[in-house]
Amino acid sequence: MATIFIPAQLRSLTSGSNTVVLPAANVGEAIELLEQSYPGIRARLCQGNDLLPGFQLSIDHRFTRQGLSAELAPDSEVHFLPVIGGG
């Protein structure tokens, strides 16, 4: 099952848990499963059918732009990393 790493700013929704293990085939399915257990998390990660622009998606230590359709292997590690801006 895929391991989903929860960003610090969303851990209040998961009662402090920093990881959740889910049987998901892609990122969209993982987010829907997270939403079932932790209502409100989808709204904090997604805008419609896309990942919010404030997050970068990393699967198995590789950044991807495939968004919610990105496929997951049974042992994948998924990170929603906050985008850091600067000036």
PyMOL commands that set and color helices and strands:
alter all, ss='L'
color gray80, all
select helices_A, chain A and resi 8-10+27-37+41-45+67-69
alter helices_A, ss='H'
color red, helices_A
select strands_A, chain A and resi 2-5+19-22+46-47+50-51+55-59+62-64+77-82
alter strands_A, ss='S'
color yellow, strands_A
deselect
rebuild
show_as cartoon
